[in-house]
Amino acid sequence: MNRKNILTGSPWEDKMGYCRAVRIGNTIEVSGTVALIDGEKVKADDAYAQTLNILERVEKVLEELNAGMKDVIRTRIFTTDVSTFEAVATAHAQFFKDVKPTTGFYGINQLVAPEYLVEIEFTAIVA
């Protein structure tokens, strides 16, 4: 089977040896994704905006792999503050209300930088 990697140009891709997403056959795995915090639309204290930003960006990655959010079968949501559940769930539902992938919501000690409240991993299967 062919393998297709999606790279973003981040210097960490070579330093760490990873890519944003990999598609092999009909299976797609998307690396843990955090928001692009701009301080205006996406703030360091806004879990809803961070989650929405992540979902919008991953939707574009999936499109590059000839897939869509309808193909997502699992999400794994990591947060540094479980009290953000309602905000994160509301944003998640905007993309997945009808798709309903399996998911997990995990409270963790910290993410790669303190301004990130949410990180999400995705698995998709293209029919």
Residue pairs with C-beta under 8 A, 6 or more apart in sequence:
1 24
1 25
2 24
2 25
3 22
3 23
3 24
4 22
4 23
4 24
4 65
5 19
5 21
5 22
6 19
6 20
6 21
6 22
6 23
6 61
6 64
6 65
7 13
7 19
7 20
8 19
8 20
12 18
13 19
13 20
18 31
19 31
20 30
20 31
20 33
20 61
21 28
21 29
21 30
21 31
21 61
21 62
21 64
21 65
22 28
22 29
23 65
23 67
23 126
26 125
26 126
26 127
27 123
27 124
27 125
27 126
28 62
28 65
28 67
28 71
28 122
28 123
28 124
28 125
28 126
29 121
29 122
29 123
30 58
30 61
30 62
30 121
30 122
30 123
30 124
31 121
32 76
32 78
32 119
32 120
32 121
33 54
33 57
33 58
33 119
33 120
33 121
33 122
34 50
34 54
34 111
34 112
34 113
34 116
34 118
34 119
35 42
35 49
35 50
35 51
35 53
35 54
35 116
35 118
36 42
36 53
36 57
37 43
37 44
37 50
37 115
37 116
41 49
41 53
42 49
42 50
42 53
43 49
44 114
44 115
44 116
44 117
45 117
46 87
46 117
47 79
47 81
47 84
47 87
47 88
47 117
47 118
48 84
48 87
48 88
48 90
48 91
49 91
50 116
50 117
50 118
51 77
51 87
51 88
51 91
51 92
51 118
51 120
52 91
52 94
54 118
54 119
54 120
55 69
55 91
55 92
55 94
55 95
55 120
58 69
58 120
58 122
59 68
59 69
59 95
62 68
62 69
62 71
62 72
62 122
62 124
65 126
66 126
67 124
67 126
69 95
69 96
69 99
70 99
71 124
71 125
71 126
71 127
72 96
72 99
72 101
72 122
72 123
72 124
73 101
73 102
73 123
73 124
73 125
74 101
74 102
74 103
74 122
74 123
75 92
75 96
75 101
75 102
75 103
75 104
75 120
75 121
75 122
75 123
76 103
76 104
76 106
76 120
76 121
76 122
77 88
77 92
77 103
77 104
77 105
77 106
77 118
77 119
77 120
78 106
78 108
78 111
78 118
78 119
78 120
78 121
79 85
79 88
79 105
79 106
79 107
79 108
79 117
79 118
79 119
80 107
80 108
80 109
80 110
80 111
80 116
80 117
81 107
81 117
82 105
82 107
84 117
84 118
85 105
88 105
88 118
89 105
92 103
111 117
111 119
112 119
